[in-house]
Amino acid sequence: MLASSSSGLCGSYEDLQRGQVSDALLDFTGGVTVTINLAEAPGNLWDILTRATYSKTLIGCQTHEGSERVLENGLVDGHAYTLIRIWKVTCNHAPEYLVKLRNPWGKVEWKGDWSDSSSTWDLLSPKEKIVLLRKDNDGEFWMTLKDFKTHFKLLVICKLTPGLMSHEVGQKWSCTMQEGRWEKGTTAGGPVNLHHDTFWKNPQFLLSVWRPKESRAFLMPCSVLVSLIQKPRHRHRNRKPLLAIGFYVFRMNQIYDDHKKLPHEFFLTNHPLSLPEAFLQEKEVSRELWLEPGTYLIMPCTSEAGQESEFILRVFSRKHFFHEIGHNHKAVFSKEIVDQTEGHEEFFKFFEKNPEINAAQLQKILNDLTWSGLGSTQPLFSLDACQGILALLDLNASGTVSIQEFRDLWKQLIRYQAIFHKHDSNRSGCLNWAQLRAAMRNLGVVLSDDVYQLMLIRYGGPKLQMDFVNFVHLMLRVEKMESVFQNLTQDGKGIYLQKPEWLLMIMYS
């Protein structure tokens, strides 16, 4: 079914063999793609990847152009990969930034530093090595961010929610989409600098932006994401190249008749607030703008006058109104989308000031949260509990955790909260033996009844009941032990441990 849908979307099975990662992510998710040329990557690339992975964003990448030939270093040229994880490790008292990639073939891996057989893993603590390294020919491998930037050409981030890079206060985003077309002689006016006399003929869209109620106390500009997508000019997308496209944004300082296009004279005296740095031969171009509340004009166009194509223009913001001037288009769609990072902006703000946090800071974050899924029985994390949690997350024995490590913890806490709430049927804030067994089995941990009883004795209170904090501590240990076992076993049945590894396992238990 997926293959059939894909061929229908692209025109034929042959067309599936070529194309850009960004096109695939856009077609299958409807998200907004941002493509970064790694040769010109911004200095905060690691921060961008951190926020993207935290927000469960889809991330793809491409090696340099080629014919999908396997190189001596194990990479495939002209090939697409998925970025699935990032991690900062400490080697020789200095940080090393690692990315984990997946080859969609399910085999053929990188052979350089930090590959499965690389000696660089010996620079890590045994704990960190055991948790991160898995020696399987499964197409997944680690490499440094520096090597990644050297051997890969493009990084593509597909934002399923617009607020990926911002901290704007608010709960929901609004998306409006309009369809349009550039027609030779009427609406294909070309860019402003080369075709000043015809530029005004391009489709014109009026955008009104204002702050939502919950943001009016803040005087920051509004975050607006504009996405321009050109439709294929042929059923078979590879038979006609994409046009180079872009868009201009003007500030409207006075009211005009929105039933008529703004005349040529408007553009002689008004300069664009935002303009294309370069017209890109891409399916989608997008830009995040910070706009003061007010009215704006968006002008999508091609790099040359007279070029014909259909397009889709999308606008995302907290609150806006968007329509085409001088044309009655019926294809108008509007919807609300929930920001996946909603309510978690404080995490990023905290980590901006504290790149690494200790147990006391972790305690403050966890106790300041509102655990909506636990009702009136809000958990209280003790310093001792946070030290225990930190010991499980702190792979490099630094006594602190980074935002990547905290991100993984947060995802687990949300899952544990839902399961705990589900099985705490009497809303006592604790689980008895039967409820604990059901909760752990719900999380995929199937043990004998005696072991569940032992868990309750070890992590429960005097009345053999377990509160949420101890449930978190228990489940983190159990899942960490399972991960260690999977990384050490060769056949999934058993492991052979040397003394240091055995002592490390004891420390986890």
Number of C-alpha atoms within 10 A of each C-alpha: 5 7 10 10 11 17 15 13 17 21 17 15 15 11 16 16 7 12 13 16 23 25 15 17 21 18 12 11 13 12 19 25 26 17 19 16 14 18 12 10 12 12 8 9 12 17 14 15 19 18 19 18 20 21 21 16 19 19 25 23 24 22 21 16 12 11 10 14 12 15 11 10 11 14 21 23 18 17 22 22 22 19 22 17 17 22 19 18 18 17 15 8 7 7 10 15 14 20 21 20 23 21 20 14 12 11 13 18 24 22 18 19 15 20 22 21 14 11 11 13 19 11 13 16 15 15 19 18 18 20 17 16 18 22 15 13 12 15 16 25 25 26 21 20 18 12 13 20 17 13 16 22 18 24 26 22 25 26 23 22 20 28 25 19 14 13 16 16 19 16 16 19 19 18 23 19 18 20 19 19 18 23 18 13 13 12 22 26 28 26 26 23 8 13 14 14 15 19 22 23 22 24 23 25 21 18 20 15 21 19 23 17 9 10 16 11 9 11 10 15 15 24 22 22 18 21 23 25 21 23 18 20 16 13 14 17 19 17 11 11 13 17 22 19 25 27 23 18 22 19 18 16 10 6 7 10 9 15 11 12 18 17 11 14 10 11 16 11 7 12 14 15 13 14 17 18 8 10 18 16 16 19 21 24 22 20 17 17 16 12 17 16 16 15 20 20 22 24 24 28 30 24 23 18 23 17 18 17 19 14 21 17 21 20 22 25 25 24 20 22 16 22 20 23 18 15 15 9 12 8 10 12 11 15 10 13 16 14 17 18 20 16 13 13 13 13 14 17 11 15 14 12 9 13 12 19 20 17 21 14 16 21 21 14 15 17 15 10 13 11 16 12 15 19 11 11 15 16 17 14 17 16 15 12 17 21 18 16 20 23 19 19 22 18 23 19 15 11 15 21 22 17 24 18 18 20 18 13 18 16 11 15 19 13 13 20 18 14 18 27 21 16 20 19 12 9 15 14 19 24 26 19 19 12 18 23 23 19 22 21 12 14 14 10 14 13 11 8 12 9 12 17 17 13 18 24 16 13 17 22 13 9 9 17 19 25 20 24 19 20 23 21 16 21 17 21 19 16 15 18 18 13 15 21 18 18 19 20 15 14 8 10 8 11 13 10 13 8 9 11 15 11 11 15 16 10 11 16 10
